[in-house]
Amino acid sequence: MNKTLAVISLVALASTAQAEGPDYNYLEGSYQRIDIDDDFADVDGDGFAIAGSLEVAENWHIFASYGKADLDFGIDLDEASVGGGFHAALSPTTDIVANLAYVSVDADALGGSFDDDGFGVALGVRSLLSEQFELAGFIDYVDLDDAGDDTSVRGEGWYRFTRNFALGGKIGFGDDVTTYGIGARLYFD
């Protein structure tokens, strides 16, 4: 009987020790596919994105991202954001996340260019389903000065092959824009 209790206690302690929350220190690179369907145009294309996050204090992180895509009709789209966020544990393996960012968009085509900026807000949940697999879901709101606003829903999944390397995918659905991506993430301490 005592051996059974000892084994159960060790399993419980090991589970608690392994139950870390999501990691906010990473660099990421991805291929992305963008489909834009609004009142003025129906264009799509692909490109790349890079992003990074750094935990700067308990429950606080900063982040930045840059993406470049080549769309139909010779349109080049550049998007960048930089901001900060707050995360708090809902459980040992799940965090609620709130982000605020400055957002910049630049579109160039043969007929000229369009530049706009504004802010973005994201509210979501990141959860480790196991030591290797993380799922995340967000509601994103972006308000640009000239182009207006858009609300989207985004989901991510990441599989860690090692402590520092993961592969994953993202999908986002907005009013006018749908995005897909696959990528790699490098975690650091």
Backbone torsions as a table, in degrees:
resi	resn	phi	psi	omega
1	MET	NA	-44.3	179.7
2	ASN	-64.0	-35.2	177.7
3	LYS	-65.7	-40.2	178.7
4	THR	-62.1	-45.1	178.4
5	LEU	-63.5	-38.4	178.7
6	ALA	-64.5	-43.1	178.9
7	VAL	-64.4	-44.6	179.0
8	ILE	-61.4	-41.9	178.8
9	SER	-63.5	-43.0	178.8
10	LEU	-64.2	-41.2	178.0
11	VAL	-63.5	-42.0	179.4
12	ALA	-64.6	-42.8	178.1
13	LEU	-65.3	-41.0	178.6
14	ALA	-64.5	-40.3	179.0
15	SER	-64.0	-41.4	179.2
16	THR	-66.1	-41.2	-179.4
17	ALA	-65.5	-33.5	-178.7
18	GLN	-83.4	-15.7	-174.3
19	ALA	-82.2	75.3	175.1
20	GLU	-94.0	153.8	177.0
21	GLY	-79.5	179.3	178.8
22	PRO	-58.9	151.2	-176.8
23	ASP	-96.6	130.0	-178.0
24	TYR	-105.1	11.6	178.5
25	ASN	-113.6	98.4	-177.6
26	TYR	-158.0	160.2	167.9
27	LEU	-119.8	145.8	-172.9
28	GLU	-142.7	141.4	173.8
29	GLY	-132.1	141.0	-176.8
30	SER	-150.9	155.4	167.9
31	TYR	-88.6	139.2	179.4
32	GLN	-133.0	148.4	175.9
33	ARG	-119.3	130.9	-177.0
34	ILE	-124.9	130.3	174.5
35	ASP	-121.2	118.8	179.6
36	ILE	-112.6	124.7	-180.0
37	ASP	-137.4	95.0	177.9
38	ASP	-127.0	-168.6	-176.4
39	ASP	-65.8	-24.2	-174.3
40	PHE	-100.5	-27.1	-174.0
41	ALA	-155.6	157.2	172.7
42	ASP	-130.4	94.4	-175.9
43	VAL	-129.1	155.3	173.9
44	ASP	-147.0	170.2	-179.5
45	GLY	176.2	-171.7	-179.1
46	ASP	-143.0	169.7	-178.8
47	GLY	-178.0	-151.2	-178.1
48	PHE	-132.7	163.2	175.2
49	ALA	-144.2	146.7	172.2
50	ILE	-126.4	149.1	-178.8
51	ALA	-153.3	160.8	176.4
52	GLY	-155.5	155.6	179.3
53	SER	-141.3	148.0	-180.0
54	LEU	-143.2	124.6	174.8
55	GLU	-77.3	121.2	-174.6
56	VAL	-103.0	-18.0	176.6
57	ALA	-162.1	167.8	178.9
58	GLU	-57.7	124.8	179.0
59	ASN	74.3	6.5	-179.3
60	TRP	-128.1	139.2	178.8
61	HIS	-142.1	157.5	172.3
62	ILE	-118.6	159.3	-177.6
63	PHE	-154.7	161.5	175.2
64	ALA	-151.5	152.5	176.7
65	SER	-149.1	154.8	176.1
66	TYR	-145.3	133.3	177.6
67	GLY	-134.8	145.7	178.9
68	LYS	-134.7	131.2	-179.4
69	ALA	-136.3	145.0	172.9
70	ASP	-102.7	116.3	-176.9
71	LEU	-104.8	172.6	176.3
72	ASP	-54.1	158.1	175.9
73	PHE	63.4	24.8	177.4
74	GLY	72.3	23.1	-179.6
75	ILE	-85.3	127.4	173.7
76	ASP	-104.7	124.8	-176.9
77	LEU	-115.6	124.4	175.1
78	ASP	-117.5	131.8	177.4
79	GLU	-130.0	137.2	177.6
80	ALA	-139.8	148.0	174.7
81	SER	-146.7	151.5	175.5
82	VAL	-146.8	137.8	-177.9
83	GLY	-172.5	-164.3	-180.0
84	GLY	-141.9	165.8	-178.1
85	GLY	-154.8	168.3	178.6
86	PHE	-120.8	138.0	175.2
87	HIS	-135.1	141.9	-179.8
88	ALA	-138.8	145.6	-177.7
89	ALA	-75.0	128.9	169.4
90	LEU	-91.1	-27.6	176.3
91	SER	-155.0	177.6	179.5
92	PRO	-61.7	-20.7	-177.2
93	THR	-118.1	2.7	-174.9
94	THR	-132.9	131.8	177.8
95	ASP	-118.1	147.2	165.3
96	ILE	-95.7	141.1	-172.7
97	VAL	-130.4	135.5	173.8
98	ALA	-129.5	125.3	-177.8
99	ASN	-122.7	147.8	173.2
100	LEU	-132.0	131.8	-174.3
101	ALA	-141.9	152.2	165.2
102	TYR	-85.8	133.8	-176.6
103	VAL	-124.3	136.6	177.9
104	SER	-129.5	135.9	179.7
105	VAL	-129.3	135.3	178.8
106	ASP	-135.3	121.8	177.6
107	ALA	-120.9	126.8	179.0
108	ASP	-119.4	138.5	176.0
109	ALA	-144.7	176.8	-178.9
110	LEU	-57.4	-32.8	-176.9
111	GLY	-85.8	-1.7	-179.4
112	GLY	143.2	-159.8	-178.3
113	SER	-139.0	160.9	179.2
114	PHE	-135.0	122.7	177.4
115	ASP	-120.4	140.0	179.6
116	ASP	-153.2	155.1	175.1
117	ASP	-147.9	168.2	-178.5
118	GLY	177.5	-145.7	-178.2
119	PHE	-132.5	159.0	176.9
120	GLY	-131.2	145.4	177.0
121	VAL	-128.9	136.9	177.4
122	ALA	-134.1	138.8	175.2
123	LEU	-130.6	128.3	-176.7
124	GLY	-162.5	-172.2	-179.4
125	VAL	-132.8	134.9	172.1
126	ARG	-117.6	131.7	-176.1
127	SER	-140.3	134.1	174.0
128	LEU	-89.1	111.4	178.2
129	LEU	-78.5	-24.7	174.3
130	SER	-153.8	-178.5	177.5
131	GLU	-62.9	-28.1	-176.2
132	GLN	-99.1	-25.0	-168.5
133	PHE	-116.5	124.6	177.3
134	GLU	-118.1	135.9	171.4
135	LEU	-117.7	145.5	178.4
136	ALA	-141.2	147.2	176.0
137	GLY	-139.2	136.5	-176.3
138	PHE	-137.2	152.3	164.7
139	ILE	-109.2	120.7	-177.9
140	ASP	-110.0	138.0	174.0
141	TYR	-127.0	125.7	178.2
142	VAL	-123.6	131.6	178.4
143	ASP	-124.7	106.9	177.8
144	LEU	-96.0	148.4	-175.5
145	ASP	-57.3	-49.6	-175.2
146	ASP	-99.3	-36.8	-174.1
147	ALA	-82.8	-9.9	179.1
148	GLY	91.1	-160.1	-174.2
149	ASP	-118.9	162.7	179.1
150	ASP	-151.4	138.4	174.9
151	THR	-113.0	135.1	-179.6
152	SER	-138.7	163.5	175.5
153	VAL	-116.1	132.6	-176.2
154	ARG	-129.1	138.3	174.6
155	GLY	-125.6	147.0	179.5
156	GLU	-137.0	148.7	172.0
157	GLY	-138.5	133.7	-178.0
158	TRP	-132.0	133.9	176.4
159	TYR	-115.6	120.2	-179.7
160	ARG	-86.9	117.6	175.8
161	PHE	-82.3	-33.2	175.0
162	THR	-136.2	179.6	178.7
163	ARG	-60.1	-30.1	-173.6
164	ASN	-113.2	0.6	-175.1
165	PHE	-134.8	131.3	178.7
166	ALA	-139.1	151.8	170.2
167	LEU	-116.6	148.5	-178.2
168	GLY	-164.4	-176.0	179.8
169	GLY	-143.6	159.5	-179.8
170	LYS	-136.8	151.3	172.6
171	ILE	-146.0	138.4	179.7
172	GLY	-136.4	136.7	179.6
173	PHE	-122.6	118.2	177.0
174	GLY	-119.8	-175.7	178.7
175	ASP	-61.4	-44.0	-175.1
176	ASP	-120.8	-14.0	-172.5
177	VAL	-126.5	132.6	172.2
178	THR	-120.0	132.3	-179.5
179	THR	-126.4	147.2	175.4
180	TYR	-133.9	147.1	177.3
181	GLY	-157.4	151.1	171.2
182	ILE	-130.4	145.7	-175.7
183	GLY	-165.1	-174.8	179.4
184	ALA	-125.9	146.7	-179.1
185	ARG	-129.6	132.9	175.4
186	LEU	-111.0	119.6	179.0
187	TYR	-93.0	147.1	177.1
188	PHE	-141.9	158.5	179.3
189	ASP	-100.3	NA	NA
